[in-house]
Amino acid sequence: MFLPLLTDPAGLFAALTGLRLPHGSYVICGSAALYVRGLRTHINDLDVLAIGPAWTIATTLGTPRPAPSGHGQVIHHPHADIEIFDRWTPGWSSDRLIATADIIDGLPFMRLGDVLAWKRAALRPKDLPDIAAVSALYRMWTGHRDTCPVLAPEVHR
């Protein structure tokens, strides 16, 4: 058994842990992957990609609805601001995102490079500070002046 993250003021990670989703069948995506690495000061919700047995558990929480992206389905946790998706946005392999997840405090998180590539592809106004934060971290780690190179999302299939 693993404990929820110490930095969980909204109880989102505790609520997710309470679902007992099997490892290897889900990954925490989006901004939460930046939050746990200290690249964001807060998050409003959790976006979780679940397949197989994790998706089966998620369906016990409610009725799947079309995802806002128009790609796949989403289930909203009834008591926490957690959205569980049966696939990520178009062009992203669910199996690869789950298999390559970084385990942080016992939970699987989307790799930082994948978060960056996804946010660059979406390029919503709310993504710009996140893109800047990851790029700054890359420059600090490598000493390079340019931004972090990542593959285009089509390569992630």
Salt bridges, closest charged atoms under 4 A:
GLU83 OE2 - HIS76 ND1 3.56
ASP86 OD2 - ARG87 NH2 3.31
ASP102 OD2 - ARG37 NH2 2.57
ASP114 OD1 - ARG96 NH2 3.10
ASP114 OD2 - ARG111 NE 3.58
ASP114 OD1 - HIS156 ND1 3.64
ASP127 OD1 - LYS119 NZ 2.86
ASP127 OD2 - ARG124 NE 2.77
ASP130 OD1 - ARG40 NE 2.91
ASP130 OD2 - LYS119 NZ 2.87
